Amino acid sequence: MSNIPADLKYTDEHEWVRTETDGILTVGLTDHAQKTLGDIVFLELPTVGKTVQAGDAIGVVESVKAASDIYSPVSGEVTAVNEDIANSPEEVNDDAYDSWLFKIKLENGASTDKLIDAAAYTKLVG
């Protein structure tokens, strides 16, 4: 059974999203994603300052089993990337919810309405 914190939002692509007090969104891979991928060996993260649209492939996660795209959960601008996690990608396997990948500022008019809550994500991953 995967760990699915109730206070986060989720995507169908197995990313978690936390809204910070300043409105910036912090994004990472879910516990389910890291368990499915296996040992993560490489992360390619988006560029700070890049403007992205919801659903855009903006990075890559590689494991010993497979490589998968990382998608933007919302439309906006990437404001930060976690260089520490890029240098030590195995930390995602240790604690997926403490290992954020990037932060994004919503563009005007964009919202998190299409993200799903913990109950819906639990159903998704069975």
LUMLUM-917500 format. One line per field, with one value per atom (N, C-alpha, C, O): residue number from 1; atom name; x, y, z. Coordinates in nm, 4 decimals. Last residue first. Example, Ala and Ser with C-alpha at 12.3 -4.5 7.8 and 13.67 -1.06 7.14 Angstrom:
2
pos <- [2 / 2 / 2 / 2 / 1 / 1 / 1 / 1]
site <- [N / CA / C / O / N / CA / C / O]
xx <- [1.2850 / 1.3670 / 1.2900 / 1.3409 / 1.3190 / 1.2300 / 1.3200 / 1.4236]
yy <- [-0.2250 / -0.1060 / 0.0030 / 0.1138 / -0.5690 / -0.4500 / -0.3300 / -0.3319]
zz <- [0.7080 / 0.7140 / 0.7870 / 0.8039 / 0.7800 / 0.7800 / 0.7800 / 0.8465]
***
This chain:
126
pos <- [126 / 126 / 126 / 126 / 125 / 125 / 125 / 125 / 124 / 124 / 124 / 124 / 123 / 123 / 123 / 123 / 122 / 122 / 122 / 122 / 121 / 121 / 121 / 121 / 120 / 120 / 120 / 120 / 119 / 119 / 119 / 119 / 118 / 118 / 118 / 118 / 117 / 117 / 117 / 117 / 116 / 116 / 116 / 116 / 115 / 115 / 115 / 115 / 114 / 114 / 114 / 114 / 113 / 113 / 113 / 113 / 112 / 112 / 112 / 112 / 111 / 111 / 111 / 111 / 110 / 110 / 110 / 110 / 109 / 109 / 109 / 109 / 108 / 108 / 108 / 108 / 107 / 107 / 107 / 107 / 106 / 106 / 106 / 106 / 105 / 105 / 105 / 105 / 104 / 104 / 104 / 104 / 103 / 103 / 103 / 103 / 102 / 102 / 102 / 102 / 101 / 101 / 101 / 101 / 100 / 100 / 100 / 100 / 99 / 99 / 99 / 99 / 98 / 98 / 98 / 98 / 97 / 97 / 97 / 97 / 96 / 96 / 96 / 96 / 95 / 95 / 95 / 95 / 94 / 94 / 94 / 94 / 93 / 93 / 93 / 93 / 92 / 92 / 92 / 92 / 91 / 91 / 91 / 91 / 90 / 90 / 90 / 90 / 89 / 89 / 89 / 89 / 88 / 88 / 88 / 88 / 87 / 87 / 87 / 87 / 86 / 86 / 86 / 86 / 85 / 85 / 85 / 85 / 84 / 84 / 84 / 84 / 83 / 83 / 83 / 83 / 82 / 82 / 82 / 82 / 81 / 81 / 81 / 81 / 80 / 80 / 80 / 80 / 79 / 79 / 79 / 79 / 78 / 78 / 78 / 78 / 77 / 77 / 77 / 77 / 76 / 76 / 76 / 76 / 75 / 75 / 75 / 75 / 74 / 74 / 74 / 74 / 73 / 73 / 73 / 73 / 72 / 72 / 72 / 72 / 71 / 71 / 71 / 71 / 70 / 70 / 70 / 70 / 69 / 69 / 69 / 69 / 68 / 68 / 68 / 68 / 67 / 67 / 67 / 67 / 66 / 66 / 66 / 66 / 65 / 65 / 65 / 65 / 64 / 64 / 64 / 64 / 63 / 63 / 63 / 63 / 62 / 62 / 62 / 62 / 61 / 61 / 61 / 61 / 60 / 60 / 60 / 60 / 59 / 59 / 59 / 59 / 58 / 58 / 58 / 58 / 57 / 57 / 57 / 57 / 56 / 56 / 56 / 56 / 55 / 55 / 55 / 55 / 54 / 54 / 54 / 54 / 53 / 53 / 53 / 53 / 52 / 52 / 52 / 52 / 51 / 51 / 51 / 51 / 50 / 50 / 50 / 50 / 49 / 49 / 49 / 49 / 48 / 48 / 48 / 48 / 47 / 47 / 47 / 47 / 46 / 46 / 46 / 46 / 45 / 45 / 45 / 45 / 44 / 44 / 44 / 44 / 43 / 43 / 43 / 43 / 42 / 42 / 42 / 42 / 41 / 41 / 41 / 41 / 40 / 40 / 40 / 40 / 39 / 39 / 39 / 39 / 38 / 38 / 38 / 38 / 37 / 37 / 37 / 37 / 36 / 36 / 36 / 36 / 35 / 35 / 35 / 35 / 34 / 34 / 34 / 34 / 33 / 33 / 33 / 33 / 32 / 32 / 32 / 32 / 31 / 31 / 31 / 31 / 30 / 30 / 30 / 30 / 29 / 29 / 29 / 29 / 28 / 28 / 28 / 28 / 27 / 27 / 27 / 27 / 26 / 26 / 26 / 26 / 25 / 25 / 25 / 25 / 24 / 24 / 24 / 24 / 23 / 23 / 23 / 23 / 22 / 22 / 22 / 22 / 21 / 21 / 21 / 21 / 20 / 20 / 20 / 20 / 19 / 19 / 19 / 19 / 18 / 18 / 18 / 18 / 17 / 17 / 17 / 17 / 16 / 16 / 16 / 16 / 15 / 15 / 15 / 15 / 14 / 14 / 14 / 14 / 13 / 13 / 13 / 13 / 12 / 12 / 12 / 12 / 11 / 11 / 11 / 11 / 10 / 10 / 10 / 10 / 9 / 9 / 9 / 9 / 8 / 8 / 8 / 8 / 7 / 7 / 7 / 7 / 6 / 6 / 6 / 6 / 5 / 5 / 5 / 5 / 4 / 4 / 4 / 4 / 3 / 3 / 3 / 3 / 2 / 2 / 2 / 2 / 1 / 1 / 1 / 1]
site <- [N / CA / C / O / N / CA / C / O / N / CA / C / O / N / CA / C / O / N / CA / C / O / N / CA / C / O / N / CA / C / O / N / CA / C / O / N / CA / C / O / N / CA / C / O / N / CA / C / O / N / CA / C / O / N / CA / C / O / N / CA / C / O / N / CA / C / O / N / CA / C / O / N / CA / C / O / N / CA / C / O / N / CA / C / O / N / CA / C / O / N / CA / C / O / N / CA / C / O / N / CA / C / O / N / CA / C / O / N / CA / C / O / N / CA / C / O / N / CA / C / O / N / CA / C / O / N / CA / C / O / N / CA / C / O / N / CA / C / O / N / CA / C / O / N / CA / C / O / N / CA / C / O / N / CA / C / O / N / CA / C / O / N / CA / C / O / N / CA / C / O / N / CA / C / O / N / CA / C / O / N / CA / C / O / N / CA / C / O / N / CA / C / O / N / CA / C / O / N / CA / C / O / N / CA / C / O / N / CA / C / O / N / CA / C / O / N / CA / C / O / N / CA / C / O / N / CA / C / O / N / CA / C / O / N / CA / C / O / N / CA / C / O / N / CA / C / O / N / CA / C / O / N / CA / C / O / N / CA / C / O / N / CA / C / O / N / CA / C / O / N / CA / C / O / N / CA / C / O / N / CA / C / O / N / CA / C / O / N / CA / C / O / N / CA / C / O / N / CA / C / O / N / CA / C / O / N / CA / C / O / N / CA / C / O / N / CA / C / O / N / CA / C / O / N / CA / C / O / N / CA / C / O / N / CA / C / O / N / CA / C / O / N / CA / C / O / N / CA / C / O / N / CA / C / O / N / CA / C / O / N / CA / C / O / N / CA / C / O / N / CA / C / O / N / CA / C / O / N / CA / C / O / N / CA / C / O / N / CA / C / O / N / CA / C / O / N / CA / C / O / N / CA / C / O / N / CA / C / O / N / CA / C / O / N / CA / C / O / N / CA / C / O / N / CA / C / O / N / CA / C / O / N / CA / C / O / N / CA / C / O / N / CA / C / O / N / CA / C / O / N / CA / C / O / N / CA / C / O / N / CA / C / O / N / CA / C / O / N / CA / C / O / N / CA / C / O / N / CA / C / O / N / CA / C / O / N / CA / C / O / N / CA / C / O / N / CA / C / O / N / CA / C / O / N / CA / C / O / N / CA / C / O / N / CA / C / O / N / CA / C / O / N / CA / C / O / N / CA / C / O / N / CA / C / O / N / CA / C / O / N / CA / C / O / N / CA / C / O / N / CA / C / O / N / CA / C / O / N / CA / C / O / N / CA / C / O]
xx <- [-0.5368 / -0.5932 / -0.5330 / -0.5720 / -0.4784 / -0.3674 / -0.4100 / -0.3304 / -0.7326 / -0.6569 / -0.5501 / -0.5337 / -0.8007 / -0.8781 / -0.8012 / -0.8029 / -0.6079 / -0.6081 / -0.6848 / -0.6407 / -0.6959 / -0.5674 / -0.5570 / -0.5037 / -0.9349 / -0.9398 / -0.8089 / -0.8105 / -0.8261 / -0.9232 / -0.9300 / -0.9306 / -0.6605 / -0.6009 / -0.6960 / -0.6521 / -0.7788 / -0.7481 / -0.6971 / -0.6914 / -0.6348 / -0.7248 / -0.6830 / -0.5663 / -0.6471 / -0.5742 / -0.6737 / -0.7841 / -0.7956 / -0.7910 / -0.7124 / -0.7111 / -0.7605 / -0.8912 / -0.8874 / -0.9684 / -0.5588 / -0.5283 / -0.6559 / -0.6580 / -0.5334 / -0.5762 / -0.5325 / -0.4771 / -0.4766 / -0.4546 / -0.4998 / -0.5040 / -0.5011 / -0.6126 / -0.5967 / -0.6937 / -0.1585 / -0.2882 / -0.3973 / -0.3868 / 0.0218 / 0.0022 / -0.1368 / -0.2227 / 0.1660 / 0.0535 / 0.0504 / 0.0733 / 0.4939 / 0.4009 / 0.2915 / 0.3197 / 0.6521 / 0.5917 / 0.4926 / 0.4173 / 0.9376 / 0.8307 / 0.7809 / 0.8574 / 1.0449 / 1.0461 / 0.9290 / 0.8347 / 1.0722 / 1.1490 / 1.1601 / 1.2692 / 1.1040 / 1.0397 / 1.1323 / 1.2546 / 1.0963 / 1.1898 / 1.1214 / 1.0854 / 0.9196 / 1.0170 / 1.1150 / 1.2056 / 0.7765 / 0.7067 / 0.7968 / 0.7542 / 0.9519 / 0.8989 / 0.8380 / 0.8465 / 1.2200 / 1.1029 / 1.0477 / 1.0911 / 1.3800 / 1.3824 / 1.2593 / 1.1996 / 1.3412 / 1.3037 / 1.2975 / 1.2187 / 1.4507 / 1.3075 / 1.2582 / 1.1460 / 1.7204 / 1.6470 / 1.4955 / 1.4196 / 1.8284 / 1.7840 / 1.7059 / 1.6337 / 1.9301 / 1.7928 / 1.7391 / 1.6177 / 2.1206 / 2.1013 / 1.9605 / 1.8795 / 2.1076 / 2.2395 / 2.2322 / 2.3258 / 1.8410 / 1.8952 / 2.0317 / 2.0668 / 1.8243 / 1.7604 / 1.8091 / 1.8173 / 1.9650 / 2.0103 / 1.9527 / 2.0230 / 1.8135 / 1.9432 / 1.9942 / 2.0594 / 1.5051 / 1.5782 / 1.7072 / 1.7098 / 1.4194 / 1.4377 / 1.5238 / 1.6047 / 1.1785 / 1.2914 / 1.2981 / 1.1967 / 0.9805 / 1.0510 / 1.1717 / 1.2580 / 0.8245 / 0.9091 / 0.9935 / 1.0682 / 0.5045 / 0.6489 / 0.7232 / 0.6900 / 0.2166 / 0.2834 / 0.4314 / 0.4778 / -0.0345 / 0.0312 / 0.0930 / 0.0305 / 0.0301 / -0.0437 / 0.0311 / 0.1451 / 0.1958 / 0.0580 / -0.0323 / -0.1548 / 0.4138 / 0.3720 / 0.2259 / 0.1411 / 0.5610 / 0.4689 / 0.4383 / 0.4371 / 0.8295 / 0.7694 / 0.6865 / 0.7356 / 0.8543 / 0.8476 / 0.7894 / 0.7109 / 1.0699 / 0.9366 / 0.9459 / 1.0337 / 1.2435 / 1.2503 / 1.1090 / 1.0369 / 1.3013 / 1.2415 / 1.2735 / 1.3235 / 1.4532 / 1.3524 / 1.3124 / 1.2916 / 1.6174 / 1.6804 / 1.5840 / 1.6271 / 1.4881 / 1.5156 / 1.5866 / 1.6121 / 1.4548 / 1.5036 / 1.5302 / 1.5858 / 1.2433 / 1.2916 / 1.3324 / 1.2564 / 1.2488 / 1.2563 / 1.3034 / 1.3913 / 1.0412 / 1.1567 / 1.1497 / 1.0585 / 0.8122 / 0.9128 / 1.0366 / 1.1258 / 0.5431 / 0.6548 / 0.7691 / 0.8179 / 0.2446 / 0.3712 / 0.4700 / 0.4789 / 0.0288 / 0.0412 / 0.1678 / 0.1973 / 0.0018 / -0.0413 / -0.0332 / -0.0828 / 0.2954 / 0.1504 / 0.1185 / 0.1990 / 0.5541 / 0.5033 / 0.3509 / 0.2871 / 0.8439 / 0.6986 / 0.6442 / 0.6829 / 1.1385 / 1.0660 / 0.9154 / 0.8659 / 1.2619 / 1.2211 / 1.1427 / 1.0860 / 1.4706 / 1.4094 / 1.3807 / 1.4650 / 1.3988 / 1.4835 / 1.4069 / 1.2915 / 1.3178 / 1.2974 / 1.3912 / 1.4548 / 1.5481 / 1.4470 / 1.4333 / 1.5247 / 1.6075 / 1.6281 / 1.5132 / 1.3966 / 1.7526 / 1.6421 / 1.6860 / 1.7902 / 1.8395 / 1.8651 / 1.7374 / 1.6286 / 1.7688 / 1.9117 / 1.9423 / 2.0577 / 1.5564 / 1.5721 / 1.7197 / 1.7876 / 1.4452 / 1.5568 / 1.5775 / 1.6111 / 1.0977 / 1.2139 / 1.3236 / 1.2960 / 0.8539 / 0.9765 / 1.0928 / 1.1765 / 0.6774 / 0.6581 / 0.7852 / 0.8206 / 0.7753 / 0.7701 / 0.7579 / 0.8195 / 0.7452 / 0.8809 / 0.8820 / 0.9791 / 0.4621 / 0.5502 / 0.6878 / 0.7413 / 0.3765 / 0.3383 / 0.4316 / 0.4745 / 0.4756 / 0.5294 / 0.4982 / 0.5822 / 0.5076 / 0.4382 / 0.5130 / 0.6002 / 0.7353 / 0.6817 / 0.6170 / 0.6667 / 0.6401 / 0.7304 / 0.6643 / 0.5506 / 0.6190 / 0.5813 / 0.6866 / 0.8066 / 0.4651 / 0.5794 / 0.5348 / 0.4274 / 0.3482 / 0.3213 / 0.4527 / 0.5401 / 0.2908 / 0.3776 / 0.3441 / 0.3150 / 0.1492 / 0.0784 / 0.1602 / 0.1058 / 0.2733 / 0.2876 / 0.2191 / 0.2292 / 0.2301 / 0.1600 / 0.1681 / 0.0801 / 0.1999 / 0.2697 / 0.1936 / 0.1031 / 0.0412 / 0.0324 / 0.0950 / 0.0497 / 0.1826 / 0.1515 / 0.1490 / 0.2430 / 0.1328 / 0.1392 / 0.0962 / -0.0107 / 0.2780 / 0.2065 / 0.2300 / 0.3327 / 0.2226 / 0.2973 / 0.2111 / 0.0883 / 0.1020 / 0.1689 / 0.2669 / 0.3778 / -0.0570 / 0.0788 / 0.1650 / 0.2869 / -0.2826 / -0.2938 / -0.1568 / -0.1415 / -0.1761 / -0.2060 / -0.2212 / -0.1782 / -0.2961 / -0.2239 / -0.2613 / -0.3632 / -0.2458 / -0.3221 / -0.2341 / -0.1132 / -0.2271 / -0.1697 / -0.2728 / -0.3738 / -0.3244 / -0.3159 / -0.2570 / -0.2391 / -0.3097 / -0.4405 / -0.4322 / -0.5229 / -0.0521 / -0.0922 / -0.2199 / -0.2353 / -0.0212 / -0.0875 / -0.1355 / -0.2480 / 0.1844 / 0.1588 / 0.0993 / 0.1605 / 0.0574 / 0.1346 / 0.0901 / -0.0255 / 0.0835 / 0.0000 / 0.0870 / 0.1799]
yy <- [0.2118 / 0.0860 / 0.0398 / -0.0645 / 0.4461 / 0.3513 / 0.2183 / 0.1251 / 0.5696 / 0.5572 / 0.4481 / 0.3679 / 0.5741 / 0.4910 / 0.4649 / 0.3538 / 0.7608 / 0.6263 / 0.5299 / 0.4172 / 0.9849 / 0.9252 / 0.7819 / 0.6931 / 1.0360 / 1.0011 / 0.9357 / 0.8420 / 1.0964 / 0.9869 / 0.9408 / 0.8208 / 1.3203 / 1.1936 / 1.0760 / 0.9670 / 1.4858 / 1.4774 / 1.3373 / 1.2483 / 1.6053 / 1.5203 / 1.5145 / 1.5358 / 1.8995 / 1.8043 / 1.7249 / 1.7720 / 2.0918 / 1.9619 / 1.8569 / 1.7394 / 2.3221 / 2.2543 / 2.1155 / 2.0299 / 2.4955 / 2.3563 / 2.2715 / 2.1602 / 2.7335 / 2.6869 / 2.5432 / 2.4787 / 3.0452 / 2.9015 / 2.8610 / 2.9435 / 3.3195 / 3.2424 / 3.0925 / 3.0188 / 3.3700 / 3.4322 / 3.3493 / 3.3129 / 3.0707 / 3.1866 / 3.2431 / 3.1732 / 2.9684 / 2.9638 / 3.0890 / 3.1997 / 2.8738 / 2.9814 / 2.9775 / 2.9826 / 2.5843 / 2.6533 / 2.7580 / 2.7340 / 2.3857 / 2.4745 / 2.5540 / 2.5867 / 2.0386 / 2.1776 / 2.2532 / 2.1945 / 1.8135 / 1.8248 / 1.9690 / 2.0168 / 1.7053 / 1.7827 / 1.7969 / 1.7930 / 1.4830 / 1.5005 / 1.5745 / 1.5145 / 1.4057 / 1.5014 / 1.5402 / 1.6206 / 1.2131 / 1.3380 / 1.4423 / 1.5556 / 0.9959 / 1.0648 / 1.2002 / 1.2932 / 0.8900 / 0.9633 / 1.0503 / 1.1639 / 0.7065 / 0.7063 / 0.7742 / 0.7226 / 0.7652 / 0.6320 / 0.6266 / 0.5507 / 1.0174 / 1.0049 / 0.8684 / 0.8569 / 0.9665 / 1.0160 / 1.0124 / 1.0052 / 0.9095 / 0.7956 / 0.8391 / 0.7589 / 1.1464 / 1.1073 / 0.9900 / 0.9728 / 1.3661 / 1.2428 / 1.1891 / 1.1858 / 1.5791 / 1.5198 / 1.3887 / 1.3088 / 1.6390 / 1.6064 / 1.5375 / 1.4494 / 1.7083 / 1.5837 / 1.5413 / 1.4222 / 1.9507 / 1.8430 / 1.7090 / 1.6080 / 2.1133 / 2.0633 / 1.9479 / 1.8570 / 2.1543 / 2.0977 / 2.0330 / 1.9156 / 2.4699 / 2.3254 / 2.2788 / 2.3545 / 2.7350 / 2.6717 / 2.5255 / 2.4639 / 2.8258 / 2.9251 / 2.8679 / 2.9430 / 2.7979 / 2.7245 / 2.8268 / 2.9044 / 2.9332 / 2.9516 / 2.8735 / 2.8813 / 2.7658 / 2.8679 / 2.8755 / 2.8313 / 2.5218 / 2.6201 / 2.7282 / 2.7764 / 2.2044 / 2.3296 / 2.4156 / 2.3864 / 1.9877 / 1.9687 / 2.0889 / 2.0769 / 1.8837 / 1.9974 / 1.9779 / 1.9543 / 1.5566 / 1.6520 / 1.7683 / 1.7533 / 1.3616 / 1.4348 / 1.5449 / 1.6179 / 1.0467 / 1.1920 / 1.2413 / 1.1724 / 0.7767 / 0.8340 / 0.9855 / 1.0450 / 0.4763 / 0.6226 / 0.6736 / 0.6206 / 0.1812 / 0.2570 / 0.4048 / 0.4524 / 0.0390 / -0.0292 / 0.0472 / -0.0132 / 0.2064 / 0.0871 / 0.0122 / -0.0689 / 0.5226 / 0.4242 / 0.3055 / 0.3040 / 0.8662 / 0.7372 / 0.6481 / 0.6904 / 1.1249 / 1.0435 / 0.9094 / 0.8463 / 1.4435 / 1.2983 / 1.2371 / 1.2906 / 1.7270 / 1.6632 / 1.5137 / 1.4632 / 1.8153 / 1.9170 / 1.8586 / 1.9323 / 1.7860 / 1.7065 / 1.8043 / 1.8690 / 1.9591 / 1.9578 / 1.8611 / 1.8556 / 1.9729 / 1.8547 / 1.8487 / 1.7455 / 2.3199 / 2.1979 / 2.0814 / 2.0911 / 2.4773 / 2.4568 / 2.3262 / 2.2331 / 2.7012 / 2.5705 / 2.5700 / 2.6511 / 2.8883 / 2.8948 / 2.7661 / 2.7266 / 2.8847 / 2.8288 / 2.8423 / 2.8114 / 2.9581 / 3.0648 / 3.0174 / 3.0984 / 2.6769 / 2.7881 / 2.9006 / 2.9341 / 2.3918 / 2.5086 / 2.6167 / 2.6451 / 2.0647 / 2.1788 / 2.2944 / 2.2939 / 1.7834 / 1.8765 / 1.9950 / 2.0238 / 1.4570 / 1.5764 / 1.6703 / 1.6409 / 1.2198 / 1.3139 / 1.4286 / 1.4898 / 0.8799 / 1.0063 / 1.0889 / 1.0361 / 0.6539 / 0.6773 / 0.8118 / 0.8547 / 0.4859 / 0.6033 / 0.6395 / 0.6540 / 0.1649 / 0.2518 / 0.3640 / 0.3399 / 0.1762 / 0.1090 / 0.2101 / 0.3291 / 0.2620 / 0.2812 / 0.1969 / 0.1517 / 0.1987 / 0.1404 / 0.1480 / 0.0526 / 0.3573 / 0.2120 / 0.1408 / 0.0365 / 0.6122 / 0.5638 / 0.4127 / 0.3463 / 0.6204 / 0.6330 / 0.5753 / 0.4982 / 0.6000 / 0.4966 / 0.4992 / 0.3946 / 0.8393 / 0.7144 / 0.5997 / 0.5129 / 1.0803 / 1.0115 / 0.8858 / 0.8343 / 1.3482 / 1.2189 / 1.1497 / 1.1597 / 1.6981 / 1.5845 / 1.4592 / 1.4636 / 2.0514 / 1.9301 / 1.8211 / 1.8485 / 2.3339 / 2.2445 / 2.1105 / 2.0608 / 2.6474 / 2.5045 / 2.4265 / 2.4504 / 2.9529 / 2.8730 / 2.7252 / 2.6833 / 3.0761 / 3.0437 / 2.9643 / 2.9134 / 3.1051 / 3.2170 / 3.1903 / 3.2713 / 2.8607 / 2.9786 / 3.0989 / 3.1850 / 2.6134 / 2.6785 / 2.8047 / 2.8494 / 2.3268 / 2.4724 / 2.5340 / 2.5104 / 2.0435 / 2.1116 / 2.2616 / 2.3171 / 1.7548 / 1.9005 / 1.9578 / 1.9257 / 1.4605 / 1.5275 / 1.6778 / 1.7225 / 1.2519 / 1.3599 / 1.4147 / 1.4155 / 1.0646 / 1.0239 / 1.1274 / 1.0951 / 1.1441 / 1.1021 / 1.0741 / 1.0611 / 1.2464 / 1.1114 / 1.0558 / 0.9350 / 1.4195 / 1.4133 / 1.2676 / 1.1768 / 1.5618 / 1.4639 / 1.4770 / 1.5367 / 1.7470 / 1.7181 / 1.6282 / 1.6190 / 1.6783 / 1.7099 / 1.6883 / 1.6209 / 1.5852 / 1.7308 / 1.7740 / 1.8933 / 1.3098 / 1.3698 / 1.5193 / 1.5744 / 1.1120 / 1.2164 / 1.2891 / 1.3250 / 0.7980 / 0.9044 / 1.0119 / 1.0039 / 0.5229 / 0.6337 / 0.7482 / 0.7915 / 0.2156 / 0.3388 / 0.4405 / 0.4432 / -0.1193 / 0.0000 / 0.1243 / 0.1360]
zz <- [-0.6805 / -0.6300 / -0.5005 / -0.4480 / -0.7939 / -0.7816 / -0.7196 / -0.7079 / -0.7907 / -0.9145 / -0.9051 / -0.9970 / -0.5195 / -0.6119 / -0.7402 / -0.7932 / -0.4369 / -0.3789 / -0.4681 / -0.4907 / -0.5752 / -0.6127 / -0.5576 / -0.6241 / -0.4393 / -0.5816 / -0.6264 / -0.7062 / -0.1865 / -0.2018 / -0.3470 / -0.3745 / -0.2353 / -0.1910 / -0.2107 / -0.2477 / -0.5401 / -0.3978 / -0.3624 / -0.4472 / -0.8505 / -0.7734 / -0.6269 / -0.5938 / -1.0579 / -0.9744 / -0.8906 / -0.8632 / -1.1763 / -1.2447 / -1.1659 / -1.2026 / -1.0183 / -1.0203 / -1.0839 / -1.0485 / -0.9845 / -0.9510 / -0.9563 / -0.9037 / -1.2572 / -1.1254 / -1.1040 / -1.1930 / -1.4308 / -1.4129 / -1.2729 / -1.1817 / -1.4237 / -1.4772 / -1.4626 / -1.4803 / -1.4552 / -1.4335 / -1.4986 / -1.6157 / -1.3622 / -1.4485 / -1.4195 / -1.3659 / -1.0521 / -1.1455 / -1.2323 / -1.1836 / -1.0220 / -0.9913 / -1.0972 / -1.2169 / -0.8940 / -1.0075 / -0.9574 / -0.8629 / -0.8221 / -0.7753 / -0.8952 / -0.9859 / -0.8252 / -0.8718 / -0.8120 / -0.7588 / -0.6476 / -0.7714 / -0.8195 / -0.8507 / -0.3035 / -0.4096 / -0.5301 / -0.5168 / -0.0945 / -0.2061 / -0.3207 / -0.4220 / 0.0832 / 0.1344 / 0.0234 / 0.0452 / -0.0430 / -0.0102 / 0.0539 / 0.0764 / -0.0774 / -0.1951 / -0.1610 / -0.2412 / 0.0575 / 0.1079 / -0.0038 / -0.0228 / -0.0926 / 0.0544 / 0.1127 / 0.2072 / -0.3589 / -0.3118 / -0.1591 / -0.1028 / -0.3651 / -0.3929 / -0.3448 / -0.2953 / -0.3340 / -0.2171 / -0.2389 / -0.1422 / -0.5776 / -0.4979 / -0.3735 / -0.3142 / -0.6821 / -0.7165 / -0.6345 / -0.6232 / -0.6129 / -0.5343 / -0.5577 / -0.4650 / -0.7867 / -0.7619 / -0.6842 / -0.6883 / -0.7715 / -0.9035 / -0.8885 / -0.9669 / -0.5071 / -0.5477 / -0.6871 / -0.7168 / -0.5156 / -0.4275 / -0.4708 / -0.4715 / -0.6828 / -0.7320 / -0.6468 / -0.6982 / -0.7420 / -0.6299 / -0.6814 / -0.7183 / -0.8819 / -0.8963 / -0.7798 / -0.7262 / -0.9164 / -0.8474 / -0.8860 / -0.9187 / -1.0830 / -1.0013 / -0.9281 / -0.8825 / -1.3864 / -1.2930 / -1.2161 / -1.2758 / -1.4343 / -1.4508 / -1.3442 / -1.2259 / -1.5768 / -1.4982 / -1.5294 / -1.6345 / -1.5457 / -1.6320 / -1.5444 / -1.4500 / -1.3777 / -1.3998 / -1.5007 / -1.5366 / -1.3694 / -1.3258 / -1.3553 / -1.3576 / -1.6200 / -1.5391 / -1.4992 / -1.5852 / -1.5921 / -1.6541 / -1.5605 / -1.4383 / -1.6801 / -1.5692 / -1.6337 / -1.7198 / -1.8494 / -1.8490 / -1.7175 / -1.6523 / -1.7611 / -1.7739 / -1.7763 / -1.7137 / -1.8114 / -1.8107 / -1.8353 / -1.9199 / -1.6041 / -1.7145 / -1.7037 / -1.6018 / -1.4072 / -1.4885 / -1.6141 / -1.7193 / -1.2736 / -1.3284 / -1.4203 / -1.5022 / -1.3954 / -1.2918 / -1.3568 / -1.4773 / -1.4525 / -1.4998 / -1.3799 / -1.2785 / -1.5394 / -1.4280 / -1.4863 / -1.5597 / -1.6899 / -1.7058 / -1.5739 / -1.5065 / -1.7829 / -1.7219 / -1.7452 / -1.8106 / -1.8940 / -1.8608 / -1.7929 / -1.7507 / -2.0975 / -2.0465 / -2.0206 / -2.1133 / -2.0090 / -2.0832 / -2.0176 / -1.8949 / -1.8383 / -1.9226 / -2.0049 / -2.0651 / -1.8479 / -1.7812 / -1.8802 / -1.9925 / -1.9810 / -1.9823 / -1.9098 / -1.9103 / -1.8657 / -1.9074 / -1.9058 / -1.8387 / -1.8830 / -1.8785 / -1.9389 / -2.0489 / -1.6916 / -1.8053 / -1.7813 / -1.6729 / -1.4605 / -1.5505 / -1.6704 / -1.7437 / -1.4437 / -1.3712 / -1.4702 / -1.5534 / -1.6381 / -1.6194 / -1.5439 / -1.5761 / -1.4956 / -1.5854 / -1.5500 / -1.4446 / -1.4542 / -1.4061 / -1.5012 / -1.5784 / -1.4690 / -1.5513 / -1.5151 / -1.5417 / -1.2643 / -1.2797 / -1.3689 / -1.3458 / -1.2104 / -1.2795 / -1.2854 / -1.3082 / -1.0685 / -1.0889 / -1.1546 / -1.1555 / -0.8486 / -0.9356 / -0.9444 / -0.8428 / -0.8303 / -0.7927 / -0.8953 / -1.0112 / -0.9227 / -0.8647 / -0.8370 / -0.8220 / -1.0255 / -1.1036 / -1.0522 / -1.1304 / -0.8170 / -0.9496 / -1.0326 / -1.1018 / -0.6105 / -0.5927 / -0.7271 / -0.7491 / -0.7190 / -0.6905 / -0.6691 / -0.7054 / -0.7447 / -0.8621 / -0.8329 / -0.9126 / -0.4773 / -0.5744 / -0.6966 / -0.7454 / -0.3794 / -0.3268 / -0.4223 / -0.4458 / -0.6494 / -0.5405 / -0.4967 / -0.5668 / -0.7022 / -0.7450 / -0.6260 / -0.5138 / -0.6666 / -0.6541 / -0.7087 / -0.7559 / -0.6321 / -0.7043 / -0.6836 / -0.6833 / -0.4942 / -0.4878 / -0.5444 / -0.5107 / -0.5960 / -0.5872 / -0.5875 / -0.6707 / -0.4230 / -0.5103 / -0.4889 / -0.3769 / -0.2232 / -0.3463 / -0.4465 / -0.5445 / 0.0162 / -0.0779 / -0.2119 / -0.3040 / 0.1398 / 0.1924 / 0.0984 / 0.1001 / -0.1273 / -0.0157 / 0.0265 / -0.0440 / -0.2187 / -0.2304 / -0.1059 / 0.0062 / -0.3614 / -0.2352 / -0.2608 / -0.3176 / -0.5441 / -0.5522 / -0.4171 / -0.3653 / -0.6904 / -0.5819 / -0.5930 / -0.6440 / -0.9733 / -0.9090 / -0.7960 / -0.8041 / -1.1471 / -1.0237 / -0.9699 / -0.9274 / -1.3515 / -1.3885 / -1.2655 / -1.2769 / -1.2459 / -1.3010 / -1.3390 / -1.3569 / -0.9463 / -1.0893 / -1.1306 / -1.0594 / -0.6319 / -0.7131 / -0.8600 / -0.8948 / -0.3256 / -0.4472 / -0.5335 / -0.5120 / 0.0322 / -0.0982 / -0.2079 / -0.1876 / 0.2702 / 0.2528 / 0.1184 / 0.0940 / 0.2875 / 0.2588 / 0.2274 / 0.1649 / 0.1425 / 0.2369 / 0.1929 / 0.0762 / 0.0908 / 0.0154 / 0.1135 / 0.1627 / 0.0455 / 0.1356 / 0.0523 / -0.0454 / -0.0883 / -0.0985 / 0.0058 / 0.0480 / 0.0000 / 0.0000 / 0.0000 / 0.0800]
***
